[in-house]
Amino acid sequence: MSKAPVILLASVIGCLSAVHAGYVPDACMNCICYVQSGCHMPDPICHMDGGSLSCGPFQIQQRYWEDARRKGGPLMNDWQICSASWTCSRDAVNGYMERYAVQSRLGHGPTCEDFSRIHNGGPNGFKNPATLAYWGRVKKCLGGGPELNEIGLEQNAQTKNHTKLG
């Protein structure tokens, strides 16, 4: 018997246990987190990715966080500290999507595909063909069954906010 399903489930538990309702549906948010980082809080929190510093389980960049604040509130008033918090990271993704993944921009109500492609490719990522492969990975996660998308698991030690910045 392969250990892959058990490892996959264990790696997503940290993300799932920090679930709370927001603009982005929970299953979609969880799978974006999984694709970005395996839904683990990275240590160090930030690393260089394509010439930009990306932080936290959602690999948030400073400009993304700044845009997210326009709809998501103060977001702990610090991009790296926010990125080190499960709750604030999720709030940043929701704020960013509330700004860019809206019917008036998309021409339809936002879908997980839109959220995923915008997260990956920026405000216009939903129409950039380069984001289709990213969406494919999120979509595969969504099809992973109830154990990947179930809501309401108990919070475990991995989901506690981290403040160690790298």
Buried (B, 14 or more C-beta within 10 A) or exposed (E): EEEEEEEBBEBBBBBBBBBEEBBBBBBBBBBBBBBBBBBBBBEEBBEEEEEEBBBBBBBBBBEBBEBBBEBBEEBBEEBBBBBBBBEBBBBBBBBBBBBBBBEEBBEEEBBBBBBBBBBBBBEEBBEBEEBBEBBEBBBEBBEBEEBBBBBEBEBEEBBEBBEEEE
